[in-house]
Each structure stands twice: as structure tokens, then as C-alpha cells.
């Protein structure tokens, strides 16, 4: 595969984008791809917008996903999907967690959270939206929503089905959460 | 073995493979994980957190003089703190190989400025390496120790956020063990009294000339010849953006040694290409040098002088093309970072915000966020440790000018140990009257929870004595009755202490002692703070009048809409600040 594939995981600090991307990059490496992953740490983590960028292919140079180049954007929060829309490749897929986290300016009444984001985006690009938090809660822990989203992401990308994702989950998750996360992955994958 | 590593993990691995035995650092984004990854090599490398970057650098210098391969690491502004020792260590040279890792933050993701430390490498006359990905971060670090010994020069490893925090596949290798000689005094080399230092200054020029000759023929600098229409000179992560922009339609001089620059190699490369482009982040460092050689080139006239680069920016600058994108006319709301739900700094800032006619000098840490609405209770932030000294200067100046504005200085525990303690000496010694507030959250918070001299543990996990902050303040000369320690989650305690200390015309210290909510609590924490995370708050919607008083604490666990306010159970940590400010007694504390 000559062409480099680009994946963006976007959300709010503390939502678990890092673990999802760790499992993803580890799986991609074992599948023989060159992989680069980039994330930002520090002050922005304290409830701010965060992004993790994953690129893979035969040879990857830049660790950053450029505008108009993401094959898939996985938005852990709906307004973050809108924020990163210009990074989606024309024809790419936006996987959206139907979930809101109110930023401080909205809480303080200084701004309004835009209504109907998912419907709006459906009129612009290919959108796959679902309530990952509810699915994870039904499985036993709302925090597993990141792995539900990972499952949906893997389904949205061509050519990743042959990777042993269960083994990657076992290698990267604490033993007592392995079964939950495997279920979460398959729930997301089968959506 | 092939593994995925961030640049920081790779540097730690490189130190291990390169035979390092000593490593010290003060945490700072984006450099922190270098030392966090060191204890896994604990059988071979002793590693520690120092109270600041100057101390870390001096300790590593000491290890080098003692004959041991050593490393220190810091964020870009840390190099300002460490500038004093490193500028002179360049004169003396090394015994054991010495590597100072300095991580710049283009784009200021987590920093107060965007200085380009390649300038410092040149200014301090250090041999400066710059890797372009994790593999080079590992390889360069590994080779840097022997190179430092061979050239008799300290090595500055210059990295940036995207190198530190990007993960790439790397091939790891084996450790090269370096012998440790018996100590032998070398007074002419290491005692920089003027008579010796003048000699060293002259030999430094010889060492720099030798390093430049090395750079002209070294594998650290790589020429990739493709089309000769364009020749790109670049270094660091910018190489990746250039490579992606031009592909094989350009040739590349990728510099892995950015000081001293290899004039002969640069001239030779430029003579083989039609046009020269310089692709670099931040200052026109390479560009000015290339121009000084009389070579025409294009760089900062098309590329921004500040912020991070990426392929989009480089492509637009040189090729004029932009990618096709989806667009929306719906505006998003900014999502600024905020103090966490249950953050122990909230109670203090809530009470401080009520005070009139005060100036609040701030410092570097999570508590800088005390500036943000709705609290807005922090008025300055310059550098580590500056709050107390700034506050001292401001209060003296205001008093002198006949103003009655009171000055309060706010500083975290780790920042106080870093350089704040010297400032407090200034206040006491010179009869200052600013109130110093030390926010002791029992850890170095913003960089992700590193131990410090007040936490009782070391980087390598050993127990350590704790600095007794009230006793230290007393020893500096603050009167015992002017030192008060409070639980910042108890607003009445905070208010009483402020009311008592603010009117005093003497140096005073208020200590707020409660652990960071994100901290992994030690047995001592659980013993001292038994109520931690044992309760949550809930709003009784029948009693709630939707007055939004609780929202004015700025706690992100409170979700406010036109109709009501609710508390998010997955976020609330039970600090009860919202409960204390509710005028209708509508918030209850529930035990988990």
C-alpha cells in the first residue's frame, strides 16, 4: 500500500483517546505498516480539546494529519467532530460519538452549544453516529466507550480486519478490564 | 527489536544504550517523559528529579567531571535557568560524555514562550544535535556520549514537541558499557578562575573548529540527491514536512548537527542545485547562516517565523497549493482548559476573586488557570518562581507611590521549591509585605504527577524526607503567627486566613494543603486526607432555584443549561465547594 492512510481521534482531555490510539498503532505495526502517532500533552489536557493523530502505510514522514487528508475522523464528542471537519478527506468517514461535553463558556452562559451538529454534518459528509457511552454502559462501564469507538473505526477502514485486535487489547489493557474491552470492541465493530 | 516509541522514550533508551549512568531533570512539557522512562533502566542508570533545571544540569556536570556518562533534560525555558552552568561547562569540556536534552515547544502547546534554543547552542558554543524522528532520537543520543568525549564538548540534544510526543517504530540495540576512571583532579580544566578560563576560551575555538570539520563529513548530516532543481536545507521534524511536500522533486541536506554548522558541506550542496529552500521551524537560524555564506535562499519570507510547521504550511508556502476540504458555516465554541472538578485550587481562587483592590501575581502550573473566567483571580505569569519576587517588587513600588493596593503571590509547591524559595528570602530580607500563598497539592501537577522534594518519594520510587514548608518559611524569617495552613476545600478556613493575613504589613505565608484530585495517592496521603474521593455532591432539584451561584465556581462537573444545573456523577470528586456557595442549601453531599 503506497498511499499513506490517516486517522484522527479527537475529543476532550480525559476521554481516553490515548489508549484507543495505542492499541490501534500497535496493531498496525504488527500488520507490517510503518506507523506514526502524534499527540499533545500538557495544559490542554485539563478539559481542553485534544487530538491524537495516526498515520500508516509503506513509509510515513510527517507525524501530523493535514487538512483534507483524514480517511477517518473518530470524534469522541460531537462538537469536536465539527471542529475537525476541515481535516476530513473528501469522501472520508466521520465516526461520531453522540455525546456532549459542555465547554466552560457554554456553562457560564457566554456561548451556546450548537444544536443538531450530527444532522448538520450528515448533510456534508459520510457520518456514522451512535451513542458509544450508552453501549459501554450496557456492557458494564461507560469508560469503555473509547474501545467501542475503536471497534467502529476498524470497521470503517479497509484492510484492518485481519489484525488480531483481541490480542492487542490483551497486551494493552489491565487484565481485569480485558473481557469488558473485548466486548466493547466487538460491539463497536458490529455496528 | 522493533518497538513503538515516542521521541522521549527513545532518548531514554538511547541514554541506556549509550552507556549513561546518571540522569537528572526537572519536569516540563514536552520533555517530562525522558526521565519518567529512566527508572526502567535503573540497574544501569541512576536517575532523579532535581528541584530545578540548573540543579539538574549541575548534578549531571558533576557526574561527567567524575568520569561518568551523564544526561540532563528540560523544556526550552528550563535552559534559561540552566544557562549559567552550561555556558561555562562548554569551556571546560567533559570527562564522561555529557548530553543536555532541551525540548522546544513551537506552537506553545504548553508553554509561556516559543524560544528557539538553537540560538542558545550557538551562544553557549555547544555541539548541538537535532533528530528528526524517534529512531534518530535513540541513535543520536546513543552516539552523543562517545562524541561528547571525543570532541571534549557537552552535547545539546535539541528536540521539539512533535519529536518528543510522536511515536514511531524504532529498532533498539544493545548497551555499550563505558568504563569509569578513578578520580584525578584536573584543576586547569575544571577550575574556571580567569587565568584558566582564558586558556579554555581559546581552546574552545579549536574544539569548535574540529567539530565543524567533523560535521562536514559526519553521518549525522545527510545529503539526499534527487532532482537538482530544488535543494532543501532542513533539520528536525521540518525535514519530514519538506520530504512530504517535495518528494523526489528536490534534493535534501538534512542537518543532524545544527551547531557548529558545516560550511563546506552547505556550500558544496548549494552548488549542485538550482534553487535553495530553507525549511525550519521558529527563527531563521539556518537561513541566516546560509545567507552569511553568500548563498541566496528562500525561507522565512514565505514560511511563518512562529508557530509549528506542518506539511500543509510548507506546501502552501512553496507550492502555493491547499488541500480541498469540507466546510461548515456553523461556529464551534472554544474549549479552553479548566481547573479539574474537585481541584484544590478552586476554593482558594473563589475566595481570592472576592477581594477588592488586590493584585495577584501568579506562576507556572495548573493554577495559572485561576486567570480564566469565572474566577479571573490571577493577574500575571512570567516564569517559574516569579510570583513571589514580582509580588515583592510590585508591593514595594505601589507602597512607594502611595497606593494601597495589596499584593498577593500565588505559587505551587513544586514551583516554590524550583526557585520561589529564593524570592521569599527577598521578601523577608527586604521587608516586603506581599502575601505569599503556597498551593501545596502534594505533587508536581501540570506535567502529569512527578515527585518533588515535598512529596516524600523519589523518581526511582524510594521514600525520601519531605520538605516541611511551614518550618522552611519560619527558618527564612517569617514569624510563626504569620504562617497559616488551611484546607482549600473549606471556604470558611480560606476566608478567615485571608482576612487575618491580608491586612498585615509584614511578610506572611498561607499554605493550602490538599492533594491534586488526579494524583495516585500515597499511603501517607490516605492517612492525612481520609475523606478523599469518598463523597460526591448532588443537587436537590426541588430546592434549587437555578440561581447559578454554584456555576460561578467554574467547576466542570456542573452542567448548566437554561432550565437547570446538574452535577455530572462521572466527574464530581466531592470537594463540596459548590455546596458551600449554594444560598438555598440545595446541594447535598452523598457518601459513595
Interface residues (C-beta under 8 A of the other chain):
Chain A: X12 X13 X25 X26 X29 X34 X35 X36 X37 X38 X39 X40 X41 X42 X43 X44 X45 X46 X47 X48 X49 X60 X61 X62 X63 X64 X66 X67 X68 X69 X79 X80 X82 X83 X85 X86 X87 X88 X90 X102 X103 X104 X105 X106 X107 X108 X109 X110 X111 X112 X113 X114 X117 X120 X121 X124 X125 X142
Chain B: X2 X4 X29 X30 X32 X109 X110 X133 X161 X162 X165 X166 X167 X168 X169 X237 X240 X241 X243 X244 X310 X311 X312 X322 X323 X324 X325 X326 X327 X328 X330 X331 X332 X333 X334 X335 X336 X337 X338 X339 X340 X366 X368 X369 X372 X373 X374 X446 X447 X448 X548 X551 X554 X556 X558 X559 X560 X570
